[in-house]
């Protein structure tokens, strides 16, 4: 089994980084091959170019590597804070450049992008781990929780990933050490469940 | 009267660019001072740094300039395609780095970011112009149109901008020249209405 673990947070001591490390360590302990990427640390360039827009191909080595690993993975983990109802720009750029046609989805022959594409990542399980400083009720009623729809509908299900899970940890800004340690344990449980799902067990 | 006009599209011949040029030209013809920025052309760096996260200040000259213009503007125009229910990464980065506390919003003294902030852009009018290849019904029912909530709720109203307007032009991929020319005229009407709104007239 293989997993891509994608992290987007600029601060090396962040809770997001702690989640990233716990996810990678848990996967390794379960003998899962891990493609772990701290996008900031790897200086990933998030800007889709005019050439990529046209040809739908990239000459960026990092993009090519990430695409290969994405296709090769059974489980995909995305870890990031909720900034303005979106991932940080560096992860938005990963989505723009890596999750592309014809690898992740494909339009029917001759279609210029108007129709409904076929998702091509149907064999994968998608997990999104978010951090937030907004109360759940306020996020859902005032802001409509755009990240839920972006990840579940616009990205994962669009690409054919019907098995997915998202968890938001909140409120980070005034959390205690005990809470954060408990959240790390919860993240470990999520990883174990994901592996079981891919093995055909669990939910 | 002054206006910031922010464009995010990698292809210089794009319809988004045509919208950008028409908006700037219409504003100029109405004697509005225009701060127009093609983010790709200006090589804007969309990555919020750990230092900016910590200090909430930036040493990036372009960020400092954009912030000053944002505060100085009566009307704000954002022009971009709908990519995965989000703006392109370069504009997500503008939002991350330019629309920041304490300029655009501010938490009460002593608040670590947990409470509800005060929006500080209350005197401005916000306009969002999008392009899309997805039918309106599908966008709204399948994807929940995340851009509507991101722009109107998470960004503009969060910063105190209660007067705003958003228009999505679709379907771009199979549009005719006549349609696109008509869309440009519609964009011009939107600009004129925005100016009237700022003058106290219009809707």
Interface residues (C-beta under 8 A of the other chain):
Chain A: X10 X11 X12 X40 X46 X47 X48 X49 X50 X52 X53 X54 X83 X84 X85 X86 X87 X88 X89 X90 X92 X93 X95 X96 X99 X112 X113 X114 X116 X133 X138 X142 X143 X144 X146 X149 X150 X153 X154 X155 X158 X171 X173 X174
Chain B: X10 X11 X12 X40 X46 X47 X48 X49 X50 X52 X53 X54 X83 X84 X85 X86 X87 X88 X89 X90 X92 X93 X95 X96 X99 X112 X113 X114 X116 X133 X138 X142 X143 X144 X146 X149 X150 X153 X154 X155 X158 X171 X173 X174
